[in-house]
Each structure stands twice: as structure tokens, then as C-alpha cells.
Amino acid sequence: MPSLLDRLPPALAQRARAVLQQPEHPRRAQIADLLGTTALFARFARPALLALADLVHERRYAQGETLYAQGDPAVGLYIVQEGVLRLCAEGTEDELSREGPGAVIGETALLGDFRRTETAEALHETGVLGLFRTDFRTFLKREPKVGLMTIVAIGQRLAARDELLRRTLREAHQQMPGFASTQPSDPALLLG
């Protein structure tokens, strides 16, 4: 079966082959390496990681700076490059988690028009990669197979979180007999 390059006019195919044979740009390669270490993108082949590396935007946040607040429109996911993020519920000091290098947060933003369910704040100077929904949707049109792999990986992460939530609710019910009478029976209702 002929490749995509074989279907192009000869002059264009020759230029495309020259571009494809160029060595990886060092920063692009570093970003692809980081993407490959995350749970979300660990199973992706090198070409897919390089394609995603072209989409991300690097951002830096000072200590105490907020990446996003609970209730903000969710426009994309973030991958921590360096530093530490604190995720917390707005209006409380309750810390949901701390996320360091390689952590992926906010990935459901790629799936649709949602609002943030927590606030993310930099505990130290922190560098992140942002992958935004608009860029991801354009990417889906160009690379539907890689896009589908991303959506499946997000679904797997959500299923694992759902199971953790169910397990936590079961344990709380066992420890506090009256817990079930005051809480919704479906954990999804707790997520809003």
C-alpha cells in the first residue's frame, strides 16, 4: 500500500521527506520525553509524542500563583514539568493533592466544555505544559488515531478515579454507619 508521501506530487513529497529526516529539535525531544513519562501518554509511540509536543505551550507560575480556580472554564490540561502544584477545594483549606513533575491535571477539559472542579496553585516556582482543547480538536482532525488514543487514556484515568471514589465511599460507610443515609448513592452525583 502506498504511503501518504507517495500520493503527493514529487516535488512536495521530496520536501516532506527532507523535513521528516531532519533531526529532532532538542526542546521538542525533551517535551516528547516528558510526555512519554506521564501515565496519560506512556503508551504512545515516539511519532505521536512528537506530534503532541508541537501542540503544548510552556508556562511558568510563581510561588502562590493560581493556574486556575474552581469554577473557571476548563480550557485544557496541564503537565507539571518542574515544581509542585497544590490542588484544593475552593473556600476551604482542604488539600486534595499535591502534584509534581510528570503529573497530568485537568485532562477532562479536552473532552468538552466543563468547569474546573478544584483550584490549582503553585507551591513553588512551577513550570507546566498546557495542552488546550482548541489545539487538541485541530489535532484530532489531522491525527484521529492519536486523538482517539488520548481520549481512551483519559477514559481509563476517569474510570480508575471513579473506582477510587467508590472504594473511599464504601470505607467511609463502614466506618460511619449513618454516612449512607446522608450521602447520594451514586458517587457521580458528588462530582456535580
PAZAPA-4460 file (N, C-alpha, C; in steps of 0.05 Angstrom, whole numbers, plus 32768, in hexadecimal, padded with zeros to 4 digits):
% residues 192
    n_x    n_y    n_z   ca_x   ca_y   ca_z    c_x    c_y    c_z   seq   type   mol
   8011   7FE9   8000   8000   8000   8000   8012   8019   8000     1      M     A
   800D   802C   7FEE   801D   8044   7FED   801A   8055   8006     2      P     A
   8030   8062   800E   802F   8074   8025   8022   808F   801C     3      S     A
   801D   809F   8030   8011   80BA   802B   8025   80CA   8019     4      L     A
   803F   80C7   801F   8052   80D6   800F   8052   80CE   7FF2     5      L     A
   804D   80B4   7FED   804C   80AB   7FD1   8035   80B6   7FC1     6      D     A
   8021   80C0   7FCF   8009   80CB   7FC2   800D   80E9   7FBB     7      R     A
   8022   80F6   7FC7   8026   8112   7FC2   8035   8116   7FA7     8      L     A
   8032   812F   7F9C   8043   8135   7F85   8060   8132   7F8C     9      P     A
   8071   8129   7F79   808D   8123   7F7E   809C   8139   7F8D    10      P     A
   809A   8152   7F85   80A9   8167   7F91   80A1   816B   7FAF    11      A     A
   8087   8169   7FB4   807D   816C   7FCF   8085   8154   7FE0    12      L     A
   8084   813D   7FD5   808C   8124   7FE3   80A9   8126   7FEB    13      A     A
   80BA   8130   7FD8   80D7   8133   7FDE   80DB   8146   7FF5    14      Q     A
   80CD   815D   7FF6   80D0   8170   800C   80C6   8164   8026    15      R     A
   80B0   8156   8025   80A5   8149   803D   80B9   8134   8048    16      A     A
   80C5   8125   8036   80D9   8111   8040   80F1   811E   804C    17      R     A
   80FA   8135   8041   8110   8144   804D   810A   814E   8069    18      A     A
   80F2   8158   806C   80E9   8162   8087   80E8   814A   809A    19      V     A
   80DD   8134   8092   80DA   811D   80A4   80F5   8111   80AB    20      L     A
   8109   8115   809B   8123   8109   80A1   8135   811C   80B1    21      Q     A
   812C   8134   80B7   813B   8146   80C8   813C   813B   80E4    22      Q     A
   8152   8140   80F2   8154   8137   810E   813F   8146   811F    23      P     A
   8137   8139   8134   8123   8145   8146   812F   815E   8153    24      E     A
   811F   8173   8155   8128   818A   8163   812B   8183   8180    25      H     A
   8141   818B   818E   8145   8182   81A9   812F   8188   81BD    26      P     A
   8123   819F   81BC   810D   81A6   81CF   80F4   8195   81C9    27      R     A
   80EF   8192   81AF   80D8   8181   81A7   80DC   8164   81B1    28      R     A
   80F4   815A   81AF   80FB   813F   81B8   80F8   813D   81D6    29      A     A
   8100   8152   81E5   80FD   8152   8202   80E0   8152   820A    30      Q     A
   80D0   8161   81FC   80B3   8162   8203   80A6   8147   81FC    31      I     A
   80AE   813B   81E6   80A4   8120   81DF   80AC   810C   81F4    32      A     A
   80C5   810E   81FE   80CE   80FC   8213   80BD   80FF   822C    33      D     A
   80B8   8118   8234   80A7   811C   824C   808B   8111   8247    34      L     A
   807F   8116   8230   8064   810C   822B   8064   80ED   822D    35      L     A
   8079   80E0   8224   807B   80C3   8225   807E   80B8   8241    36      G     A
   8085   80C9   8254   8087   80BF   8270   806D   80C2   827F    37      T     A
   8059   80CF   8274   8040   80D3   8282   802E   80BA   827E    38      T     A
   801E   80B6   8292   800B   809F   8291   7FF8   80A2   8279    39      A     A
   7FF1   80BA   8272   7FDE   80BF   825C   7FEA   80B8   8241    40      L     A
   8004   80BE   823C   8010   80BA   8222   8025   80A5   8221    41      F     A
   8029   8095   8236   803F   8082   8237   803E   806D   8221    42      A     A
   8027   8066   8217   8026   8051   8202   8028   805B   81E6    43      R     A
   802C   8075   81E3   802D   8081   81C8   8048   807C   81BB    44      F     A
   8048   8077   81A1   8060   8074   8191   806E   808F   818E    45      A     A
   8088   808F   8189   8098   80A7   8186   808B   80BC   8173    46      R     A
   8083   80B4   815B   8077   80C8   8149   805F   80D6   8155    47      P     A
   804E   80C7   8163   8037   80D3   8170   803F   80E7   8186    48      A     A
   8053   80E0   8195   805D   80F2   81AA   8069   810B   819E    49      L     A
   8077   8109   8188   8082   8120   817A   806C   8132   816F    50      L     A
   8057   8125   8165   8040   8135   815A   8033   8144   8171    51      A     A
   802F   8137   8188   8023   8145   819F   8036   815B   81AA    52      L     A
   8050   8156   81A9   8063   816A   81B2   8060   8184   81A3    53      A     A
   8059   8182   818A   8055   819A   8179   803D   81AA   8182    54      D     A
   802A   819E   8191   8012   81AC   8199   8013   81BA   81B4    55      L     A
   8025   81B1   81C5   8025   81BC   81E0   8032   81D7   81E2    56      V     A
   8029   81E5   81F7   8033   8200   81FC   8041   81FF   8218    57      H     A
   8059   820A   8219   8066   820B   8233   805E   8224   8243    58      E     A
   8059   8220   825D   8051   8236   826E   8061   8233   8288    59      R     A
   8066   824A   8295   8073   824B   82AF   8061   825A   82C2    60      R     A
   8060   8250   82DB   8050   825C   82F0   8061   8261   8308    61      Y     A
   805F   8278   8314   806E   827F   832C   8061   8272   8344    62      A     A
   8070   826F   835A   8065   8264   8373   804C   8273   837B    63      Q     A
   8037   8264   8380   801E   8270   8389   800B   8278   8372    64      G     A
   8015   8277   835A   8005   827F   8343   7FF1   8269   833C    65      E     A
   7FD8   8271   8334   7FC3   825E   832D   7FC3   8259   8310    66      T     A
   7FC3   823F   8309   7FC1   8237   82ED   7FA4   823A   82E4    67      L     A
   7F92   8230   82F4   7F75   8233   82EF   7F67   8230   830A    68      Y     A
   7F4F   823B   830B   7F3E   8239   8323   7F26   8228   831E    69      A     A
   7F1D   821C   8334   7F04   820C   8332   7EEE   821D   8326    70      Q     A
   7EE0   8211   8313   7ECB   8220   8305   7ED3   822D   82EB    71      G     A
   7EED   8231   82E7   7EF7   823C   82CE   7EF0   8229   82B7    72      D     A
   7EED   8234   829F   7EEA   8222   8287   7F04   8212   8284    73      P     A
   7F00   81F8   827F   7F17   81E6   827B   7F1E   81E6   825E    74      A     A
   7F35   81F2   8257   7F3D   81F5   823B   7F52   81E1   8232    75      V     A
   7F5E   81D3   8245   7F73   81C0   823D   7F7F   81B2   8255    76      G     A
   7F91   819F   824F   7F9F   8191   8264   7FBA   819D   8269    77      L     A
   7FC6   8196   8280   7FE1   819F   8287   7FF1   8187   828F    78      Y     A
   800B   8188   8287   801E   8174   828F   8034   8183   829E    79      I     A
   8039   817A   82B7   804E   8187   82C7   8069   817F   82BD    80      V     A
   8079   8193   82B6   8095   818E   82AD   80A8   818F   82C5    81      Q     A
   80A4   81A3   82D6   80B5   81A6   82EE   80A5   81B6   8302    82      E     A
   80AB   81B2   831C   809D   81BF   8331   8087   81AE   833C    83      G     A
   8075   81BA   834B   805F   81AC   8358   8046   81BD   8357    84      V     A
   8030   81B0   834F   8016   81BD   834F   8005   81B2   8367    85      L     A
   7FF6   81C3   8373   7FE3   81BC   8388   7FC7   81BE   837C    86      R     A
   7FB8   81A8   837E   7F9C   81A8   8375   7F8B   81A9   838E    87      L     A
   7F78   81BB   838F   7F67   81BD   83A7   7F4B   81C5   839F    88      C     A
   7F38   81C0   83B1   7F1D   81C8   83AD   7F1A   81E5   83B5    89      A     A
   7F0D   81F5   83A5   7F0A   8211   83AA   7EFA   8216   83C4    90      E     A
   7F02   822A   83D2   7EF4   8231   83EB   7EFC   8221   8403    91      G     A
   7F0F   820F   83FF   7F18   81FF   8416   7F37   81FE   8414    92      T     A
   7F43   81F5   8429   7F5F   81F0   8429   7F65   81D3   8423    93      E     A
   7F50   81C3   841D   7F53   81A7   8417   7F63   81A3   83FE    94      D     A
   7F79   8196   8401   7F8B   8190   83EA   7F82   8175   83DE    95      E     A
   7F7C   8175   83C5   7F74   815C   83B7   7F8D   814C   83B0    96      L     A
   7FA2   8159   83A6   7FBB   814C   83A0   7FD0   8160   839A    97      S     A
   7FE9   8155   8399   8000   8164   838F   800A   8155   8377    98      R     A
   8010   8164   8362   8018   8157   8349   8034   8162   8340    99      E     A
   8046   8150   833B   8061   8157   8333   8067   8150   8317   100      G     A
   8081   8150   830F   8089   814B   82F4   807D   8131   82E8   101      P     A
   8072   8134   82D0   8066   811E   82C2   8048   811B   82C7   102      G     A
   803D   8129   82DB   8021   8128   82E1   8010   8136   82CB   103      A     A
   7FF9   812A   82C5   7FE7   8136   82B2   7FCE   813E   82C1   104      V     A
   7FC5   8157   82BE   7FAD   8160   82CB   7F9A   816D   82B7   105      I     A
   7F81   816B   82BC   7F6D   8179   82AC   7F68   816C   8290   106      G     A
   7F6D   8153   828D   7F6B   8146   8273   7F4F   8145   8268   107      E     A
   7F3A   8146   827A   7F1F   8144   8270   7F18   815D   825E   108      T     A
   7F28   8172   8261   7F23   818A   8250   7F26   8184   8233   109      A     A
   7F35   816F   822C   7F38   8168   820F   7F1E   815C   8204   110      L     A
   7F0D   8152   8216   7EF5   8143   820D   7EDD   8155   8208   111      L     A
   7EDD   816C   8214   7EC5   817D   8211   7EC7   8197   8220   112      G     A
   7EB1   81A5   8220   7EB0   81C0   822C   7EA7   81BC   8249   113      D     A
   7EBB   81B9   825B   7EB5   81B5   8278   7EC0   81CC   8288   114      F     A
   7EBA   81CC   82A1   7EC5   81DF   82B4   7ED9   81D1   82C7   115      R     A
   7EEC   81DF   82D0   7F00   81D3   82E2   7EF3   81CB   82FD   116      R     A
   7EFA   81B4   8307   7EEE   81A9   8320   7F00   81AE   8338   117      T     A
   7F17   81BA   8333   7F2A   81C0   8349   7F3A   81D9   8341   118      E     A
   7F49   81E3   8354   7F5C   81F9   834F   7F78   81EE   834E   119      T     A
   7F88   81F6   833B   7FA4   81EE   8339   7FB6   8206   833E   120      A     A
   7FC9   8202   8351   7FDA   8218   8359   7FF7   820E   835A   121      E     A
   800A   821E   8352   8026   8217   8352   8031   821A   836F   122      A     A
   803B   8204   837A   8048   8206   8395   8064   8211   8394   123      L     A
   8071   820D   837D   808C   8218   8378   808A   8222   835C   124      H     A
   80A0   822F   8353   80A1   8236   8336   809D   821C   8327   125      E     A
   808A   821C   8314   8082   8203   8307   8080   8208   82E9   126      T     A
   808A   81F5   82DA   8088   81F5   82BD   8074   81DF   82B4   127      G     A
   8062   81E7   82A2   804F   81D3   8298   804D   81D5   827A   128      V     A
   8043   81BF   826E   803C   81BE   8252   801E   81BF   8251   129      L     A
   8013   81D0   8240   7FF6   81D1   823C   7FEE   81C6   8221   130      G     A
   7FDB   81B5   8221   7FCF   81AB   8208   7FB2   81B3   8208   131      L     A
   7FAB   81C5   81F6   7F91   81D2   81F6   7F7E   81C4   81E3   132      F     A
   7F64   81C5   81EC   7F4F   81B6   81DD   7F4E   81BF   81C0   133      R     A
   7F50   81D9   81BA   7F4E   81E1   819E   7F65   81D5   818D   134      T     A
   7F7D   81D5   8198   7F94   81C8   818A   7F8F   81AA   8187   135      D     A
   7F85   819E   819C   7F81   8181   819C   7F6C   817A   8187   136      F     A
   7F57   818A   8184   7F42   8184   8170   7F4D   8187   8154   137      R     A
   7F5D   819A   814F   7F6A   819D   8135   7F7C   8184   8130   138      T     A
   7F8A   817C   8144   7F9C   8165   8143   7F8B   814B   813C   139      F     A
   7F74   8149   8148   7F62   8132   8143   7F5C   812F   8126   140      L     A
   7F58   8145   8118   7F52   8144   80FB   7F6A   813A   80EB   141      K     A
   7F82   8142   80F4   7F9A   8139   80E6   7FA3   811D   80ED   142      R     A
   7FA1   8117   8107   7FAB   80FD   8111   7F95   80EF   8122   143      E     A
   7F80   80E6   8114   7F6A   80DA   8123   7F72   80C1   8134   144      P     A
   7F85   80B2   812B   7F8D   809A   813A   7F9A   80A2   8155   145      K     A
   7FAC   80B6   8154   7FB9   80BF   816D   7FA5   80CD   817F   146      V     A
   7F93   80DC   8173   7F7E   80E9   8182   7F6C   80D5   8190   147      G     A
   7F65   80C0   8182   7F55   80AB   818F   7F64   809D   81A5   148      L     A
   7F7E   8098   81A1   7F8E   808D   81B7   7F8E   809E   81D0   149      M     A
   7F8F   80B9   81CC   7F8E   80CC   81E2   7F74   80CA   81F1   150      T     A
   7F5E   80CA   81E1   7F43   80C8   81ED   7F40   80AE   81FD   151      I     A
   7F49   8098   81F2   7F48   807E   8200   7F58   807F   821A   152      V     A
   7F70   808B   8219   7F81   808D   8231   7F73   809E   8246   153      A     A
   7F66   80B4   823E   7F58   80C5   8251   7F41   80B5   825D   154      I     A
   7F32   80A6   824D   7F1C   8095   8257   7F26   8081   826B   155      G     A
   7F3D   8075   8266   7F48   8062   8279   7F4F   806F   8294   156      Q     A
   7F5A   8087   8293   7F61   8096   82AB   7F47   809D   82BA   157      R     A
   7F33   80A5   82AC   7F19   80AC   82B9   7F0D   8094   82C6   158      L     A
   7F0E   807D   82B9   7F03   8064   82C4   7F12   805D   82DD   159      A     A
   7F2D   8060   82DE   7F3D   805A   82F6   7F35   806D   830C   160      A     A
   7F31   8086   8306   7F29   8099   831B   7F0D   8093   8326   161      R     A
   7EFB   808B   8314   7EE0   8083   831D   7EE2   806B   8330   162      D     A
   7EF3   8058   8329   7EF5   8040   833B   7F01   8049   8356   163      E     A
   7F15   805B   8356   7F20   8064   836F   7F0B   8073   8380   164      L     A
   7EFB   8083   8373   7EE5   8091   8381   7ED1   807D   838D   165      L     A
   7ECA   8069   837D   7EB7   8055   8388   7EC3   8046   839F   166      R     A
   7EDD   803F   839E   7EEA   8031   83B4   7EEB   8043   83CD   167      R     A
   7EF1   805C   83C9   7EF3   806F   83DF   7ED7   8072   83EC   168      T     A
   7EC2   8074   83DC   7EA7   8076   83E7   7E9F   805D   83F6   169      L     A
   7EA7   8045   83EC   7EA1   802C   83FA   7EAF   802C   8415   170      R     A
   7EC8   8034   8415   7ED8   8034   842E   7ECB   8048   8442   171      E     A
   7EC3   805F   8438   7EB6   8073   844A   7E9C   8068   8455   172      A     A
   7E8D   805A   8445   7E74   804E   844E   7E79   803A   8464   173      H     A
   7E8E   802A   8460   7E94   8015   8474   7E9D   8022   848E   174      Q     A
   7EAB   8038   848D   7EB5   8045   84A5   7EA0   8056   84B3   175      Q     A
   7E8D   8060   84A3   7E78   8071   84AE   7E5D   8067   84A5   176      M     A
   7E4F   8057   84B5   7E36   804B   84AD   7E21   805E   84A2   177      P     A
   7E1F   8076   84AC   7E0B   808A   84A3   7E13   8098   848A   178      G     A
   7E2B   8093   847F   7E35   80A1   8468   7E23   809D   844F   179      F     A
   7E1A   8085   844B   7E0A   807F   8433   7DEF   808E   8432   180      A     A
   7DE4   8093   8449   7DCA   80A0   8449   7DCB   80BE   8442   181      S     A
   7DE3   80CA   8443   7DE5   80E6   843D   7DF4   80EC   8423   182      T     A
   7DFD   80D7   8415   7E0C   80DB   83FD   7DFE   80CF   83E5   183      Q     A
   7E01   80DB   83CC   7DF6   80CE   83B5   7E00   80B2   83B1   184      P     A
   7DF0   80A0   83A6   7DF9   8085   83A2   7E0B   8082   8389   185      S     A
   7E09   8095   8377   7E1A   8094   835F   7E31   80A7   8362   186      D     A
   7E4A   809D   8363   7E61   80AF   8366   7E63   80C5   8350   187      P     A
   7E58   80C0   8339   7E59   80D4   8324   7E4A   80ED   832C   188      A     A
   7E35   80EA   833D   7E26   8101   8346   7E38   8114   8357   189      L     A
   7E4C   8109   8364   7E5E   8119   8374   7E70   812A   8363   190      L     A
   7E74   8122   834A   7E86   8130   8338   7E79   8148   832A   191      L     A
   7E5E   814A   832D   7E50   8160   8321   7E4C   815C   8305   192      G     A
***
